[in-house]
Amino acid sequence: MHISIIGGGAWGTTLGQVLVDNGHQVLIYDVKQENIDKINQKKHPFFDTILPDEVVATNSFDEAINFSTYYILSVPTKAIRSVLKQMNEKISKPSVFINVSKGIEPHSLKRVSEIVEEEIDHEKLAGFVALTGPSHAEEVILRHLTLLVAASTNNELAIDIQHVFSNEQYLRVYTSNDLIGSEVGGAVKNAIAVISGTCTGLGLGENARAAVITRGIVEIVRVVELMGGNKETAFGLTGIGDLIVTASSEHSRNFQAGKKLGLGQSLDQIYAEQKQTIEGIRTIEAMHDLSIKYHVDLPMINIAFDIIFNGLPVKEGLQKLLSRDLKSEDF
């Protein structure tokens, strides 16, 4: 199968290797010539690894579009709309979109699947799949054991993508028909990971991290149910599975960003040092919008919003959380 990958960052390039390992032909499109040159020199643009010869990159958008009718979207969610608008102008056949980015658009509160439906003409959209789950690119590029989920409202398409990405060496993909729950879990866990990292930066210890992860699942469940997903999905790979790895690993960009916040760095400093996208910051903004609009209780995320966007001191934010009314634990 021919597959085009839109975005030659850490994850997009890594998935290129996965697909080549599975016998597919790939072409990676990126706007950064530095990334393209490294890929074509068989060097991963972010990790110290050698890529298979079959992984190829281009700066020609037309070439990438014409290469396939299966497109992996591996660009930051803030760029999704503009990229899709360009794709819609170029695509001439019904095409499948496989999103591997994890985020929700602030203000509109749209999931990526909804943005795709808005920006791609109906006759050009053959289907949408979210490929998501606990997956650090740093480990997948080394072919370490990883489990993912192909979520779609089209079960046949989900099974198709399951087989495209699965192999018997290191990658196993499950399917899910709960697209909403899978997309929401993958996005909101990034916000919780930022909060977990902040606790680590403050030196609060492992007990605090466990508390953040556990109560973070409560906030994820509330958003999943509000947006129309199944709360059970939040307890699977795309929810708690993804949250555990993202909220407890130094590999996680979101965890690292939170850690730096806890150490006293400003958001501008963090963005200047981080070459890769920090989706959790944007998701915190989106979830704060959702909390206000629908009156849903997201205490950790809302305090994080005040810290990041309103200048609330981190220690004062922690005190606000701890001084909330005492109550029973419930979901």
C-alpha positions, -999 to +999 in steps of 0.1 A: +000+000+000+011+036-007+007+059+023+015+096+025+025+111+058+018+148+063+043+159+088+079+147+092+083+153+129+092+128+156+060+107+154+054+110+116+089+099+107+087+071+133+054+058+118+071+059+084+096+033+097+067+012+111+049+012+078+081+003+059+087-025+083+052-038+075+059-038+038+042-005+027+056+023+006+056+058+023+063+093+013+067+119+041+059+156+034+073+183+056+078+221+054+111+221+071+140+214+047+162+204+076+139+175+085+135+164+048+173+164+043+179+143+074+152+118+065+166+114+030+201+109+045+184+081+065+188+099+098+158+105+121+153+143+124+148+140+162+165+108+174+199+093+170+187+064+148+192+053+112+161+050+090+154+023+065+163+032+029+126+030+019+116+060+042+116+090+018+107+126+023+097+155+000+090+192+002+065+189-026+029+190-013+016+180-047+039+149-048+027+138-014-010+142-023-006+124-056+014+095-040-016+080-022-053+082-011-043+073+025-031+103+044-015+102+079-020+136+096+010+141+119+010+178+123+002+199+154-035+204+159-032+241+157-021+236+121-047+210+112-073+234+096-048+252+074-032+219+062-067+204+055-077+234+035-046+230+013-053+193+010-089+198+000-077+220-029-054+192-042-072+160-035-092+146-065-102+111-052-121+098-021-093+096+005-088+081+040-075+104+068-056+088+097-050+113+125-021+107+149-021+141+166-038+145+200-056+177+207-089+196+208-093+230+191-098+259+217-130+279+215-146+257+189-140+226+210-138+206+178-121+172+177-098+165+147-124+142+131-149+171+132-124+195+117-117+170+089-154+168+082-157+206+080-127+212+058-127+182+034-154+181+008-178+152+014-171+135-020-133+135-011-137+120+023-137+082+022-132+078+060-114+089+092-095+069+117-078+081+149-046+061+156-039+067+192-027+052+225+004+051+248+032+055+224+064+075+229+081+079+195+115+075+213+106+039+220+086+030+188+116+040+167+136+014+186+109-011+179+099-015+215+066-032+223+037-008+218-001-012+218-023+013+199-060+017+190-075+024+156-108+042+164-134+050+138-172+051+133-165+028+103-155-006+118-143-020+084-119+009+080-107+006+116-099-031+109-082-021+077-059+004+095-054-022+123-038-046+098-018-018+081+000-009+113+001-042+133+031-065+131+042-096+151+075-080+163+066-050+183+033-032+174-002-045+181-033-024+172-068-028+186-099-013+171-126+008+187-159+023+174-159+050+201-141+076+181-152+104+204-139+087+236-107+078+219-100+113+206-110+130+238-089+107+260-059+112+239-062+149+240-072+156+276-044+133+290-019+158+276-034+184+299-031+161+329+005+153+319+014+190+321-001+191+356+018+159+366+050+174+354+044+206+374+041+185+406+074+169+398+090+203+392+077+214+426+093+183+442+060+170+455+069+133+451+054+101+437+023+103+459+013+136+443+018+121+408-004+091+416-031+115+429-029+137+397-031+106+374-060+091+393-080+123+397-070+132+361-090+101+350-120+116+367-117+148+347-111+128+315-143+108+321-163+139+327-152+154+293-156+121+274-192+117+287-200+154+281-188+152+245-208+120+238-182+092+242-183+061+264-167+065+298-154+029+296-131+041+269-113+063+294-102+032+312-085+016+282-054+023+261-066+056+248-074+069+283-056+057+313-030+038+293-020+069+274-022+090+306+001+067+326+029+069+300+025+106+293+021+118+329+050+098+343+077+098+317+106+121+310+101+113+273+068+132+274+070+168+261+039+176+281+053+162+313+086+181+306+067+214+300+049+210+333+081+202+351+096+234+338+066+253+350+071+238+384+107+249+384+097+285+377+102+288+339+078+310+319+058+296+290+079+317+266+110+301+279+095+266+276+084+272+240+118+285+231+136+254+244+111+228+230+113+221+192+083+197+193+047+207+199+033+208+234-003+198+228-012+198+265-009+236+269-034+242+241-057+214+254-057+231+289-070+262+271-097+242+252-108+224+284-111+256+303-133+269+276-154+237+278-156+239+316-170+275+314-194+268+285-209+236+299-204+241+337-184+209+340-161+206+370-124+203+359-106+217+390-070+206+381-073+218+345-088+251+355-061+258+381-035+249+355-052+274+331-049+302+357-013+294+363-003+293+326-025+321+312-034+343+341-001+343+360-014+325+392+017+314+412+021+277+411+022+272+448-009+293+452-027+272+427-018+241+446-032+256+478-064+265+460-068+228+450-061+215+485-085+240+501-116+229+480-145+215+500-138+180+513-160+152+498-163+115+490-144+100+461-167+094+432-168+093+394 
